[in-house]
Amino acid sequence: MTTYTLNVPYEFTRNGRTERRYRRVGAVFENTRRDTGETFLSIKLDFPVAVTELVAFQPSPRDGEPPIDE
């Protein structure tokens, strides 16, 4: 099962430059139906989100964990 972190992009200005950052708001899980083999995504939000764009990234490995295989 592949998982992704779900993020909301936001922009701000620092020292006259516009910068873009991503705030985590949940997770996306890639699953496969056993009977048909069809792939589907489950989205779990950390909290209610009222935005127009969500971005999913593969998670970064935590300290002491092996890298995530693709």
Order of alpha helices (4+ residues) and beta strands (2+ residues): beta-beta-beta-beta
